[in-house]
Amino acid sequence: MECGIKGSPLQIKNMLLIVLLQASTDVSGLISLYREVGAMLVGIGFVCAGLAVLKKLITNHEKTKEAIITYVVALVVWLLIWSLI
């Protein structure tokens, strides 16, 4: 083999297998990072939706009840899904 790595082909295969196994086990940190970022984005979305409900409360009193019910249902559904993950 002319790859610059010294050793028998079996040793090279073993080294590559070890490197691949180490690389594949490092995904758990990435998954937790994605989960945290997702939680932040959903949190920002719920803050914006809450502000929209407050705006409806101030500007359009007739549809306030519908907006609050929609907000609460969305929050409950999100919490149920998040608890399953």
PDB file of N, CA, C and O in Angstrom:
ATOM      1  N   MET A   1       0.844  -1.188   0.000  1.00  0.00           N
ATOM      2  CA  MET A   1       0.000   0.000   0.000  1.00  0.00           C
ATOM      3  C   MET A   1       0.874   1.229   0.000  1.00  0.00           C
ATOM      4  O   MET A   1       1.887   1.274   0.697  1.00  0.00           O
ATOM      5  N   GLU A   2       0.503   2.203  -0.753  1.00  0.00           N
ATOM      6  CA  GLU A   2       1.280   3.416  -0.890  1.00  0.00           C
ATOM      7  C   GLU A   2       0.549   4.617  -0.281  1.00  0.00           C
ATOM      8  O   GLU A   2       0.532   5.693  -0.879  1.00  0.00           O
ATOM      9  N   CYS A   3      -0.048   4.449   0.888  1.00  0.00           N
ATOM     10  CA  CYS A   3      -0.814   5.556   1.473  1.00  0.00           C
ATOM     11  C   CYS A   3      -0.035   6.313   2.542  1.00  0.00           C
ATOM     12  O   CYS A   3      -0.558   7.279   3.099  1.00  0.00           O
ATOM     13  N   GLY A   4       1.172   5.918   2.841  1.00  0.00           N
ATOM     14  CA  GLY A   4       1.973   6.616   3.834  1.00  0.00           C
ATOM     15  C   GLY A   4       1.836   6.047   5.231  1.00  0.00           C
ATOM     16  O   GLY A   4       2.537   6.484   6.145  1.00  0.00           O
ATOM     17  N   ILE A   5       0.947   5.079   5.418  1.00  0.00           N
ATOM     18  CA  ILE A   5       0.773   4.438   6.713  1.00  0.00           C
ATOM     19  C   ILE A   5       1.576   3.151   6.703  1.00  0.00           C
ATOM     20  O   ILE A   5       1.443   2.323   5.802  1.00  0.00           O
ATOM     21  N   LYS A   6       2.417   2.997   7.728  1.00  0.00           N
ATOM     22  CA  LYS A   6       3.263   1.804   7.774  1.00  0.00           C
ATOM     23  C   LYS A   6       2.571   0.720   8.579  1.00  0.00           C
ATOM     24  O   LYS A   6       1.942   0.999   9.599  1.00  0.00           O
ATOM     25  N   GLY A   7       2.686  -0.490   8.127  1.00  0.00           N
ATOM     26  CA  GLY A   7       2.116  -1.633   8.809  1.00  0.00           C
ATOM     27  C   GLY A   7       1.522  -2.593   7.796  1.00  0.00           C
ATOM     28  O   GLY A   7       1.442  -2.304   6.602  1.00  0.00           O
ATOM     29  N   SER A   8       1.119  -3.717   8.294  1.00  0.00           N
ATOM     30  CA  SER A   8       0.521  -4.710   7.406  1.00  0.00           C
ATOM     31  C   SER A   8      -0.902  -4.279   7.041  1.00  0.00           C
ATOM     32  O   SER A   8      -1.502  -3.466   7.743  1.00  0.00           O
ATOM     33  N   PRO A   9      -1.436  -4.818   5.955  1.00  0.00           N
ATOM     34  CA  PRO A   9      -2.808  -4.457   5.572  1.00  0.00           C
ATOM     35  C   PRO A   9      -3.823  -4.756   6.669  1.00  0.00           C
ATOM     36  O   PRO A   9      -4.804  -4.025   6.807  1.00  0.00           O
ATOM     37  N   LEU A  10      -3.614  -5.799   7.442  1.00  0.00           N
ATOM     38  CA  LEU A  10      -4.534  -6.126   8.534  1.00  0.00           C
ATOM     39  C   LEU A  10      -4.479  -5.064   9.632  1.00  0.00           C
ATOM     40  O   LEU A  10      -5.511  -4.683  10.183  1.00  0.00           O
ATOM     41  N   GLN A  11      -3.268  -4.587   9.949  1.00  0.00           N
ATOM     42  CA  GLN A  11      -3.132  -3.542  10.955  1.00  0.00           C
ATOM     43  C   GLN A  11      -3.781  -2.242  10.485  1.00  0.00           C
ATOM     44  O   GLN A  11      -4.413  -1.540  11.274  1.00  0.00           O
ATOM     45  N   ILE A  12      -3.628  -1.927   9.213  1.00  0.00           N
ATOM     46  CA  ILE A  12      -4.225  -0.713   8.661  1.00  0.00           C
ATOM     47  C   ILE A  12      -5.746  -0.807   8.706  1.00  0.00           C
ATOM     48  O   ILE A  12      -6.421   0.164   9.049  1.00  0.00           O
ATOM     49  N   LYS A  13      -6.289  -1.979   8.360  1.00  0.00           N
ATOM     50  CA  LYS A  13      -7.738  -2.171   8.420  1.00  0.00           C
ATOM     51  C   LYS A  13      -8.244  -2.029   9.856  1.00  0.00           C
ATOM     52  O   LYS A  13      -9.296  -1.434  10.091  1.00  0.00           O
ATOM     53  N   ASN A  14      -7.502  -2.571  10.803  1.00  0.00           N
ATOM     54  CA  ASN A  14      -7.899  -2.457  12.203  1.00  0.00           C
ATOM     55  C   ASN A  14      -7.885  -1.006  12.680  1.00  0.00           C
ATOM     56  O   ASN A  14      -8.781  -0.572  13.403  1.00  0.00           O
ATOM     57  N   MET A  15      -6.854  -0.260  12.264  1.00  0.00           N
ATOM     58  CA  MET A  15      -6.781   1.151  12.645  1.00  0.00           C
ATOM     59  C   MET A  15      -7.946   1.933  12.044  1.00  0.00           C
ATOM     60  O   MET A  15      -8.546   2.768  12.721  1.00  0.00           O
ATOM     61  N   LEU A  16      -8.267   1.672  10.792  1.00  0.00           N
ATOM     62  CA  LEU A  16      -9.390   2.359  10.161  1.00  0.00           C
ATOM     63  C   LEU A  16     -10.713   1.998  10.825  1.00  0.00           C
ATOM     64  O   LEU A  16     -11.588   2.851  10.972  1.00  0.00           O
ATOM     65  N   LEU A  17     -10.864   0.741  11.225  1.00  0.00           N
ATOM     66  CA  LEU A  17     -12.080   0.319  11.911  1.00  0.00           C
ATOM     67  C   LEU A  17     -12.217   1.038  13.241  1.00  0.00           C
ATOM     68  O   LEU A  17     -13.313   1.467  13.604  1.00  0.00           O
ATOM     69  N   ILE A  18     -11.121   1.176  13.971  1.00  0.00           N
ATOM     70  CA  ILE A  18     -11.152   1.889  15.254  1.00  0.00           C
ATOM     71  C   ILE A  18     -11.526   3.345  15.043  1.00  0.00           C
ATOM     72  O   ILE A  18     -12.325   3.893  15.802  1.00  0.00           O
ATOM     73  N   VAL A  19     -10.965   3.977  14.026  1.00  0.00           N
ATOM     74  CA  VAL A  19     -11.282   5.371  13.739  1.00  0.00           C
ATOM     75  C   VAL A  19     -12.755   5.519  13.369  1.00  0.00           C
ATOM     76  O   VAL A  19     -13.413   6.453  13.827  1.00  0.00           O
ATOM     77  N   LEU A  20     -13.275   4.623  12.560  1.00  0.00           N
ATOM     78  CA  LEU A  20     -14.682   4.683  12.170  1.00  0.00           C
ATOM     79  C   LEU A  20     -15.600   4.472  13.363  1.00  0.00           C
ATOM     80  O   LEU A  20     -16.625   5.144  13.478  1.00  0.00           O
ATOM     81  N   LEU A  21     -15.251   3.550  14.249  1.00  0.00           N
ATOM     82  CA  LEU A  21     -16.067   3.317  15.433  1.00  0.00           C
ATOM     83  C   LEU A  21     -16.060   4.523  16.353  1.00  0.00           C
ATOM     84  O   LEU A  21     -17.091   4.868  16.931  1.00  0.00           O
ATOM     85  N   GLN A  22     -14.916   5.165  16.496  1.00  0.00           N
ATOM     86  CA  GLN A  22     -14.848   6.358  17.338  1.00  0.00           C
ATOM     87  C   GLN A  22     -15.646   7.493  16.728  1.00  0.00           C
ATOM     88  O   GLN A  22     -16.287   8.251  17.456  1.00  0.00           O
ATOM     89  N   ALA A  23     -15.624   7.629  15.416  1.00  0.00           N
ATOM     90  CA  ALA A  23     -16.372   8.692  14.752  1.00  0.00           C
ATOM     91  C   ALA A  23     -17.876   8.447  14.842  1.00  0.00           C
ATOM     92  O   ALA A  23     -18.652   9.397  14.944  1.00  0.00           O
ATOM     93  N   SER A  24     -18.287   7.196  14.806  1.00  0.00           N
ATOM     94  CA  SER A  24     -19.719   6.906  14.838  1.00  0.00           C
ATOM     95  C   SER A  24     -20.295   7.054  16.238  1.00  0.00           C
ATOM     96  O   SER A  24     -21.501   7.262  16.367  1.00  0.00           O
ATOM     97  N   THR A  25     -19.503   6.958  17.276  1.00  0.00           N
ATOM     98  CA  THR A  25     -20.019   7.092  18.634  1.00  0.00           C
ATOM     99  C   THR A  25     -20.087   8.539  19.087  1.00  0.00           C
ATOM    100  O   THR A  25     -20.629   8.809  20.159  1.00  0.00           O
ATOM    101  N   ASP A  26     -19.572   9.462  18.332  1.00  0.00           N
ATOM    102  CA  ASP A  26     -19.552  10.873  18.715  1.00  0.00           C
ATOM    103  C   ASP A  26     -20.825  11.605  18.291  1.00  0.00           C
ATOM    104  O   ASP A  26     -20.886  12.829  18.408  1.00  0.00           O
ATOM    105  N   VAL A  27     -21.824  10.904  17.811  1.00  0.00           N
ATOM    106  CA  VAL A  27     -23.043  11.527  17.303  1.00  0.00           C
ATOM    107  C   VAL A  27     -23.966  11.952  18.442  1.00  0.00           C
ATOM    108  O   VAL A  27     -24.809  12.825  18.239  1.00  0.00           O
ATOM    109  N   SER A  28     -23.839  11.375  19.614  1.00  0.00           N
ATOM    110  CA  SER A  28     -24.737  11.686  20.721  1.00  0.00           C
ATOM    111  C   SER A  28     -24.643  13.159  21.134  1.00  0.00           C
ATOM    112  O   SER A  28     -25.650  13.765  21.499  1.00  0.00           O
ATOM    113  N   GLY A  29     -23.462  13.722  21.077  1.00  0.00           N
ATOM    114  CA  GLY A  29     -23.313  15.140  21.387  1.00  0.00           C
ATOM    115  C   GLY A  29     -24.031  16.018  20.379  1.00  0.00           C
ATOM    116  O   GLY A  29     -24.601  17.049  20.735  1.00  0.00           O
ATOM    117  N   LEU A  30     -24.001  15.607  19.127  1.00  0.00           N
ATOM    118  CA  LEU A  30     -24.676  16.362  18.079  1.00  0.00           C
ATOM    119  C   LEU A  30     -26.188  16.282  18.231  1.00  0.00           C
ATOM    120  O   LEU A  30     -26.889  17.267  17.998  1.00  0.00           O
ATOM    121  N   ILE A  31     -26.692  15.124  18.616  1.00  0.00           N
ATOM    122  CA  ILE A  31     -28.132  14.961  18.793  1.00  0.00           C
ATOM    123  C   ILE A  31     -28.627  15.854  19.926  1.00  0.00           C
ATOM    124  O   ILE A  31     -29.677  16.484  19.799  1.00  0.00           O
ATOM    125  N   SER A  32     -27.891  15.917  21.026  1.00  0.00           N
ATOM    126  CA  SER A  32     -28.314  16.777  22.129  1.00  0.00           C
ATOM    127  C   SER A  32     -28.241  18.255  21.732  1.00  0.00           C
ATOM    128  O   SER A  32     -29.061  19.059  22.176  1.00  0.00           O
ATOM    129  N   LEU A  33     -27.264  18.610  20.902  1.00  0.00           N
ATOM    130  CA  LEU A  33     -27.177  19.986  20.421  1.00  0.00           C
ATOM    131  C   LEU A  33     -28.385  20.331  19.557  1.00  0.00           C
ATOM    132  O   LEU A  33     -28.971  21.402  19.710  1.00  0.00           O
ATOM    133  N   TYR A  34     -28.762  19.425  18.645  1.00  0.00           N
ATOM    134  CA  TYR A  34     -29.942  19.653  17.810  1.00  0.00           C
ATOM    135  C   TYR A  34     -31.198  19.757  18.658  1.00  0.00           C
ATOM    136  O   TYR A  34     -32.092  20.549  18.360  1.00  0.00           O
ATOM    137  N   ARG A  35     -31.267  18.961  19.712  1.00  0.00           N
ATOM    138  CA  ARG A  35     -32.442  18.999  20.578  1.00  0.00           C
ATOM    139  C   ARG A  35     -32.530  20.341  21.307  1.00  0.00           C
ATOM    140  O   ARG A  35     -33.612  20.914  21.430  1.00  0.00           O
ATOM    141  N   GLU A  36     -31.396  20.837  21.787  1.00  0.00           N
ATOM    142  CA  GLU A  36     -31.388  22.134  22.472  1.00  0.00           C
ATOM    143  C   GLU A  36     -31.761  23.267  21.522  1.00  0.00           C
ATOM    144  O   GLU A  36     -32.542  24.149  21.878  1.00  0.00           O
ATOM    145  N   VAL A  37     -31.206  23.239  20.324  1.00  0.00           N
ATOM    146  CA  VAL A  37     -31.521  24.280  19.337  1.00  0.00           C
ATOM    147  C   VAL A  37     -32.992  24.214  18.958  1.00  0.00           C
ATOM    148  O   VAL A  37     -33.644  25.250  18.826  1.00  0.00           O
ATOM    149  N   GLY A  38     -33.522  23.009  18.781  1.00  0.00           N
ATOM    150  CA  GLY A  38     -34.943  22.855  18.479  1.00  0.00           C
ATOM    151  C   GLY A  38     -35.819  23.390  19.591  1.00  0.00           C
ATOM    152  O   GLY A  38     -36.838  24.030  19.332  1.00  0.00           O
ATOM    153  N   ALA A  39     -35.427  23.131  20.830  1.00  0.00           N
ATOM    154  CA  ALA A  39     -36.202  23.641  21.965  1.00  0.00           C
ATOM    155  C   ALA A  39     -36.179  25.162  21.998  1.00  0.00           C
ATOM    156  O   ALA A  39     -37.192  25.794  22.297  1.00  0.00           O
ATOM    157  N   MET A  40     -35.038  25.748  21.694  1.00  0.00           N
ATOM    158  CA  MET A  40     -34.954  27.210  21.666  1.00  0.00           C
ATOM    159  C   MET A  40     -35.833  27.797  20.564  1.00  0.00           C
ATOM    160  O   MET A  40     -36.533  28.786  20.785  1.00  0.00           O
ATOM    161  N   LEU A  41     -35.797  27.193  19.388  1.00  0.00           N
ATOM    162  CA  LEU A  41     -36.616  27.699  18.281  1.00  0.00           C
ATOM    163  C   LEU A  41     -38.097  27.560  18.581  1.00  0.00           C
ATOM    164  O   LEU A  41     -38.872  28.469  18.285  1.00  0.00           O
ATOM    165  N   VAL A  42     -38.502  26.442  19.161  1.00  0.00           N
ATOM    166  CA  VAL A  42     -39.909  26.265  19.520  1.00  0.00           C
ATOM    167  C   VAL A  42     -40.294  27.250  20.616  1.00  0.00           C
ATOM    168  O   VAL A  42     -41.394  27.802  20.596  1.00  0.00           O
ATOM    169  N   GLY A  43     -39.400  27.474  21.568  1.00  0.00           N
ATOM    170  CA  GLY A  43     -39.669  28.456  22.623  1.00  0.00           C
ATOM    171  C   GLY A  43     -39.861  29.851  22.067  1.00  0.00           C
ATOM    172  O   GLY A  43     -40.761  30.577  22.489  1.00  0.00           O
ATOM    173  N   ILE A  44     -39.021  30.226  21.123  1.00  0.00           N
ATOM    174  CA  ILE A  44     -39.172  31.538  20.480  1.00  0.00           C
ATOM    175  C   ILE A  44     -40.494  31.607  19.721  1.00  0.00           C
ATOM    176  O   ILE A  44     -41.166  32.639  19.727  1.00  0.00           O
ATOM    177  N   GLY A  45     -40.864  30.513  19.074  1.00  0.00           N
ATOM    178  CA  GLY A  45     -42.145  30.461  18.364  1.00  0.00           C
ATOM    179  C   GLY A  45     -43.322  30.640  19.302  1.00  0.00           C
ATOM    180  O   GLY A  45     -44.278  31.341  18.970  1.00  0.00           O
ATOM    181  N   PHE A  46     -43.264  30.012  20.478  1.00  0.00           N
ATOM    182  CA  PHE A  46     -44.361  30.164  21.430  1.00  0.00           C
ATOM    183  C   PHE A  46     -44.401  31.562  22.030  1.00  0.00           C
ATOM    184  O   PHE A  46     -45.482  32.070  22.327  1.00  0.00           O
ATOM    185  N   VAL A  47     -43.255  32.190  22.211  1.00  0.00           N
ATOM    186  CA  VAL A  47     -43.240  33.579  22.680  1.00  0.00           C
ATOM    187  C   VAL A  47     -43.895  34.482  21.644  1.00  0.00           C
ATOM    188  O   VAL A  47     -44.700  35.348  21.988  1.00  0.00           O
ATOM    189  N   CYS A  48     -43.548  34.278  20.371  1.00  0.00           N
ATOM    190  CA  CYS A  48     -44.155  35.085  19.303  1.00  0.00           C
ATOM    191  C   CYS A  48     -45.658  34.822  19.210  1.00  0.00           C
ATOM    192  O   CYS A  48     -46.440  35.749  19.000  1.00  0.00           O
ATOM    193  N   ALA A  49     -46.059  33.566  19.364  1.00  0.00           N
ATOM    194  CA  ALA A  49     -47.492  33.253  19.327  1.00  0.00           C
ATOM    195  C   ALA A  49     -48.213  33.874  20.516  1.00  0.00           C
ATOM    196  O   ALA A  49     -49.347  34.334  20.379  1.00  0.00           O
ATOM    197  N   GLY A  50     -47.579  33.894  21.667  1.00  0.00           N
ATOM    198  CA  GLY A  50     -48.163  34.547  22.840  1.00  0.00           C
ATOM    199  C   GLY A  50     -48.326  36.037  22.628  1.00  0.00           C
ATOM    200  O   GLY A  50     -49.331  36.621  23.033  1.00  0.00           O
ATOM    201  N   LEU A  51     -47.333  36.657  21.990  1.00  0.00           N
ATOM    202  CA  LEU A  51     -47.453  38.084  21.670  1.00  0.00           C
ATOM    203  C   LEU A  51     -48.580  38.332  20.674  1.00  0.00           C
ATOM    204  O   LEU A  51     -49.268  39.350  20.754  1.00  0.00           O
ATOM    205  N   ALA A  52     -48.771  37.412  19.744  1.00  0.00           N
ATOM    206  CA  ALA A  52     -49.874  37.544  18.788  1.00  0.00           C
ATOM    207  C   ALA A  52     -51.220  37.428  19.497  1.00  0.00           C
ATOM    208  O   ALA A  52     -52.170  38.125  19.142  1.00  0.00           O
ATOM    209  N   VAL A  53     -51.306  36.550  20.496  1.00  0.00           N
ATOM    210  CA  VAL A  53     -52.541  36.433  21.276  1.00  0.00           C
ATOM    211  C   VAL A  53     -52.804  37.727  22.035  1.00  0.00           C
ATOM    212  O   VAL A  53     -53.940  38.197  22.097  1.00  0.00           O
ATOM    213  N   LEU A  54     -51.753  38.301  22.612  1.00  0.00           N
ATOM    214  CA  LEU A  54     -51.925  39.583  23.315  1.00  0.00           C
ATOM    215  C   LEU A  54     -52.359  40.700  22.362  1.00  0.00           C
ATOM    216  O   LEU A  54     -53.180  41.545  22.721  1.00  0.00           O
ATOM    217  N   LYS A  55     -51.810  40.700  21.159  1.00  0.00           N
ATOM    218  CA  LYS A  55     -52.197  41.701  20.172  1.00  0.00           C
ATOM    219  C   LYS A  55     -53.668  41.538  19.807  1.00  0.00           C
ATOM    220  O   LYS A  55     -54.387  42.527  19.664  1.00  0.00           O
ATOM    221  N   LYS A  56     -54.118  40.287  19.656  1.00  0.00           N
ATOM    222  CA  LYS A  56     -55.523  40.042  19.357  1.00  0.00           C
ATOM    223  C   LYS A  56     -56.409  40.473  20.507  1.00  0.00           C
ATOM    224  O   LYS A  56     -57.519  40.962  20.298  1.00  0.00           O
ATOM    225  N   LEU A  57     -55.914  40.291  21.728  1.00  0.00           N
ATOM    226  CA  LEU A  57     -56.671  40.711  22.906  1.00  0.00           C
ATOM    227  C   LEU A  57     -56.877  42.214  22.903  1.00  0.00           C
ATOM    228  O   LEU A  57     -57.937  42.709  23.287  1.00  0.00           O
ATOM    229  N   ILE A  58     -55.866  42.926  22.472  1.00  0.00           N
ATOM    230  CA  ILE A  58     -55.958  44.392  22.459  1.00  0.00           C
ATOM    231  C   ILE A  58     -56.773  44.889  21.268  1.00  0.00           C
ATOM    232  O   ILE A  58     -57.598  45.790  21.423  1.00  0.00           O
ATOM    233  N   THR A  59     -56.558  44.322  20.089  1.00  0.00           N
ATOM    234  CA  THR A  59     -57.180  44.871  18.883  1.00  0.00           C
ATOM    235  C   THR A  59     -58.530  44.250  18.542  1.00  0.00           C
ATOM    236  O   THR A  59     -59.424  44.957  18.077  1.00  0.00           O
ATOM    237  N   ASN A  60     -58.700  42.954  18.759  1.00  0.00           N
ATOM    238  CA  ASN A  60     -59.925  42.280  18.310  1.00  0.00           C
ATOM    239  C   ASN A  60     -60.448  41.396  19.440  1.00  0.00           C
ATOM    240  O   ASN A  60     -60.028  40.248  19.584  1.00  0.00           O
ATOM    241  N   HIS A  61     -61.356  41.931  20.229  1.00  0.00           N
ATOM    242  CA  HIS A  61     -61.838  41.220  21.416  1.00  0.00           C
ATOM    243  C   HIS A  61     -62.660  39.985  21.077  1.00  0.00           C
ATOM    244  O   HIS A  61     -62.723  39.052  21.878  1.00  0.00           O
ATOM    245  N   GLU A  62     -63.289  39.959  19.912  1.00  0.00           N
ATOM    246  CA  GLU A  62     -64.192  38.856  19.575  1.00  0.00           C
ATOM    247  C   GLU A  62     -63.450  37.535  19.357  1.00  0.00           C
ATOM    248  O   GLU A  62     -63.976  36.469  19.676  1.00  0.00           O
ATOM    249  N   LYS A  63     -62.261  37.598  18.827  1.00  0.00           N
ATOM    250  CA  LYS A  63     -61.523  36.372  18.486  1.00  0.00           C
ATOM    251  C   LYS A  63     -60.462  36.011  19.523  1.00  0.00           C
ATOM    252  O   LYS A  63     -59.625  35.143  19.274  1.00  0.00           O
ATOM    253  N   THR A  64     -60.488  36.658  20.664  1.00  0.00           N
ATOM    254  CA  THR A  64     -59.484  36.390  21.693  1.00  0.00           C
ATOM    255  C   THR A  64     -59.618  34.978  22.251  1.00  0.00           C
ATOM    256  O   THR A  64     -58.612  34.295  22.445  1.00  0.00           O
ATOM    257  N   LYS A  65     -60.830  34.536  22.508  1.00  0.00           N
ATOM    258  CA  LYS A  65     -61.049  33.206  23.072  1.00  0.00           C
ATOM    259  C   LYS A  65     -60.511  32.126  22.134  1.00  0.00           C
ATOM    260  O   LYS A  65     -59.866  31.181  22.589  1.00  0.00           O
ATOM    261  N   GLU A  66     -60.766  32.252  20.847  1.00  0.00           N
ATOM    262  CA  GLU A  66     -60.259  31.285  19.867  1.00  0.00           C
ATOM    263  C   GLU A  66     -58.731  31.270  19.850  1.00  0.00           C
ATOM    264  O   GLU A  66     -58.119  30.204  19.780  1.00  0.00           O
ATOM    265  N   ALA A  67     -58.122  32.441  19.913  1.00  0.00           N
ATOM    266  CA  ALA A  67     -56.665  32.539  19.883  1.00  0.00           C
ATOM    267  C   ALA A  67     -56.045  31.892  21.120  1.00  0.00           C
ATOM    268  O   ALA A  67     -55.026  31.208  21.023  1.00  0.00           O
ATOM    269  N   ILE A  68     -56.659  32.108  22.275  1.00  0.00           N
ATOM    270  CA  ILE A  68     -56.132  31.521  23.509  1.00  0.00           C
ATOM    271  C   ILE A  68     -56.273  30.003  23.475  1.00  0.00           C
ATOM    272  O   ILE A  68     -55.350  29.286  23.861  1.00  0.00           O
ATOM    273  N   ILE A  69     -57.424  29.509  23.014  1.00  0.00           N
ATOM    274  CA  ILE A  69     -57.624  28.057  22.930  1.00  0.00           C
ATOM    275  C   ILE A  69     -56.617  27.436  21.966  1.00  0.00           C
ATOM    276  O   ILE A  69     -56.044  26.388  22.264  1.00  0.00           O
ATOM    277  N   THR A  70     -56.397  28.068  20.819  1.00  0.00           N
ATOM    278  CA  THR A  70     -55.424  27.565  19.847  1.00  0.00           C
ATOM    279  C   THR A  70     -54.021  27.534  20.445  1.00  0.00           C
ATOM    280  O   THR A  70     -53.281  26.569  20.251  1.00  0.00           O
ATOM    281  N   TYR A  71     -53.662  28.575  21.161  1.00  0.00           N
ATOM    282  CA  TYR A  71     -52.340  28.659  21.779  1.00  0.00           C
ATOM    283  C   TYR A  71     -52.156  27.556  22.820  1.00  0.00           C
ATOM    284  O   TYR A  71     -51.122  26.889  22.839  1.00  0.00           O
ATOM    285  N   VAL A  72     -53.144  27.363  23.675  1.00  0.00           N
ATOM    286  CA  VAL A  72     -53.045  26.354  24.727  1.00  0.00           C
ATOM    287  C   VAL A  72     -52.995  24.942  24.127  1.00  0.00           C
ATOM    288  O   VAL A  72     -52.220  24.101  24.582  1.00  0.00           O
ATOM    289  N   VAL A  73     -53.817  24.685  23.111  1.00  0.00           N
ATOM    290  CA  VAL A  73     -53.807  23.366  22.465  1.00  0.00           C
ATOM    291  C   VAL A  73     -52.447  23.103  21.812  1.00  0.00           C
ATOM    292  O   VAL A  73     -51.910  22.001  21.925  1.00  0.00           O
ATOM    293  N   ALA A  74     -51.892  24.102  21.135  1.00  0.00           N
ATOM    294  CA  ALA A  74     -50.572  23.937  20.511  1.00  0.00           C
ATOM    295  C   ALA A  74     -49.504  23.681  21.565  1.00  0.00           C
ATOM    296  O   ALA A  74     -48.613  22.857  21.354  1.00  0.00           O
ATOM    297  N   LEU A  75     -49.578  24.364  22.681  1.00  0.00           N
ATOM    298  CA  LEU A  75     -48.606  24.169  23.753  1.00  0.00           C
ATOM    299  C   LEU A  75     -48.714  22.772  24.351  1.00  0.00           C
ATOM    300  O   LEU A  75     -47.693  22.135  24.610  1.00  0.00           O
ATOM    301  N   VAL A  76     -49.924  22.288  24.572  1.00  0.00           N
ATOM    302  CA  VAL A  76     -50.114  20.949  25.133  1.00  0.00           C
ATOM    303  C   VAL A  76     -49.623  19.878  24.160  1.00  0.00           C
ATOM    304  O   VAL A  76     -48.966  18.921  24.570  1.00  0.00           O
ATOM    305  N   VAL A  77     -49.939  20.035  22.881  1.00  0.00           N
ATOM    306  CA  VAL A  77     -49.487  19.064  21.878  1.00  0.00           C
ATOM    307  C   VAL A  77     -47.966  19.044  21.809  1.00  0.00           C
ATOM    308  O   VAL A  77     -47.358  17.977  21.731  1.00  0.00           O
ATOM    309  N   TRP A  78     -47.359  20.214  21.837  1.00  0.00           N
ATOM    310  CA  TRP A  78     -45.901  20.272  21.791  1.00  0.00           C
ATOM    311  C   TRP A  78     -45.289  19.605  23.020  1.00  0.00           C
ATOM    312  O   TRP A  78     -44.300  18.881  22.897  1.00  0.00           O
ATOM    313  N   LEU A  79     -45.853  19.834  24.189  1.00  0.00           N
ATOM    314  CA  LEU A  79     -45.321  19.213  25.406  1.00  0.00           C
ATOM    315  C   LEU A  79     -45.467  17.695  25.362  1.00  0.00           C
ATOM    316  O   LEU A  79     -44.576  16.975  25.812  1.00  0.00           O
ATOM    317  N   LEU A  80     -46.568  17.207  24.831  1.00  0.00           N
ATOM    318  CA  LEU A  80     -46.748  15.762  24.702  1.00  0.00           C
ATOM    319  C   LEU A  80     -45.728  15.153  23.735  1.00  0.00           C
ATOM    320  O   LEU A  80     -45.145  14.106  24.015  1.00  0.00           O
ATOM    321  N   ILE A  81     -45.522  15.810  22.610  1.00  0.00           N
ATOM    322  CA  ILE A  81     -44.547  15.306  21.636  1.00  0.00           C
ATOM    323  C   ILE A  81     -43.144  15.360  22.227  1.00  0.00           C
ATOM    324  O   ILE A  81     -42.361  14.424  22.062  1.00  0.00           O
ATOM    325  N   TRP A  82     -42.825  16.449  22.911  1.00  0.00           N
ATOM    326  CA  TRP A  82     -41.483  16.612  23.486  1.00  0.00           C
ATOM    327  C   TRP A  82     -41.222  15.558  24.546  1.00  0.00           C
ATOM    328  O   TRP A  82     -40.093  15.086  24.677  1.00  0.00           O
ATOM    329  N   SER A  83     -42.244  15.177  25.307  1.00  0.00           N
ATOM    330  CA  SER A  83     -42.034  14.164  26.344  1.00  0.00           C
ATOM    331  C   SER A  83     -41.794  12.772  25.726  1.00  0.00           C
ATOM    332  O   SER A  83     -41.173  11.914  26.354  1.00  0.00           O
ATOM    333  N   LEU A  84     -42.281  12.557  24.511  1.00  0.00           N
ATOM    334  CA  LEU A  84     -42.053  11.279  23.840  1.00  0.00           C
ATOM    335  C   LEU A  84     -40.653  11.168  23.252  1.00  0.00           C
ATOM    336  O   LEU A  84     -40.134  10.064  23.080  1.00  0.00           O
ATOM    337  N   ILE A  85     -40.042  12.305  22.945  1.00  0.00           N
ATOM    338  CA  ILE A  85     -38.720  12.288  22.304  1.00  0.00           C
ATOM    339  C   ILE A  85     -37.645  11.905  23.270  1.00  0.00           C
ATOM    340  O   ILE A  85     -36.474  11.841  22.896  1.00  0.00           O
TER     341      ILE A  85
END
